[in-house]
Amino acid sequence: MSLQGRKLYLVPVVLAKSAAVAEVARRTGATTVLAAGDSLLDTDLLEFAHLAVRPGHGELADRGWTRPHVTALTATGIRAGEEVLAWFSARAAEVTATGAG
């Protein structure tokens, strides 16, 4: 369940974002998953990922949600978007350099 403004989302557990990403990783042979998210509906995806990031706004930030492998940014709005892109770029370069792909 996720309340976003005036919208209430009720999503069955079987419709997990992590399951979709796991299938894409399996089909592509990817061994490393990077993810980003800001809502409660993203928690399973962020927990599944090897490395993840969340912005300083949204439901997860409001609740102080974090995990050891999740980078919690302080930036919000468009600045957070820029930082998320920079984070992905840096992590992708690290993964490529180590061959962990």
ChimeraX attribute file (.defattr): number of C-alpha atoms within 10 A of each C-alpha:
attribute: neighborCount
match mode: 1-to-1
recipient: residues
	/A:1	11
	/A:2	14
	/A:3	13
	/A:4	12
	/A:5	6
	/A:6	6
	/A:7	8
	/A:8	10
	/A:9	11
	/A:10	10
	/A:11	11
	/A:12	8
	/A:13	9
	/A:14	8
	/A:15	9
	/A:16	15
	/A:17	16
	/A:18	19
	/A:19	14
	/A:20	12
	/A:21	17
	/A:22	17
	/A:23	11
	/A:24	13
	/A:25	14
	/A:26	11
	/A:27	9
	/A:28	9
	/A:29	10
	/A:30	12
	/A:31	13
	/A:32	14
	/A:33	19
	/A:34	19
	/A:35	20
	/A:36	21
	/A:37	19
	/A:38	20
	/A:39	19
	/A:40	18
	/A:41	19
	/A:42	19
	/A:43	21
	/A:44	15
	/A:45	23
	/A:46	25
	/A:47	17
	/A:48	17
	/A:49	20
	/A:50	14
	/A:51	19
	/A:52	25
	/A:53	23
	/A:54	29
	/A:55	24
	/A:56	19
	/A:57	18
	/A:58	16
	/A:59	19
	/A:60	20
	/A:61	19
	/A:62	11
	/A:63	10
	/A:64	9
	/A:65	15
	/A:66	17
	/A:67	13
	/A:68	9
	/A:69	13
	/A:70	19
	/A:71	16
	/A:72	20
	/A:73	16
	/A:74	13
	/A:75	16
	/A:76	16
	/A:77	11
	/A:78	9
	/A:79	13
	/A:80	17
	/A:81	14
	/A:82	12
	/A:83	18
	/A:84	22
	/A:85	13
	/A:86	12
	/A:87	18
	/A:88	17
	/A:89	11
	/A:90	12
	/A:91	15
	/A:92	17
	/A:93	13
	/A:94	13
	/A:95	15
	/A:96	11
	/A:97	10
	/A:98	9
	/A:99	10
	/A:100	11
	/A:101	14
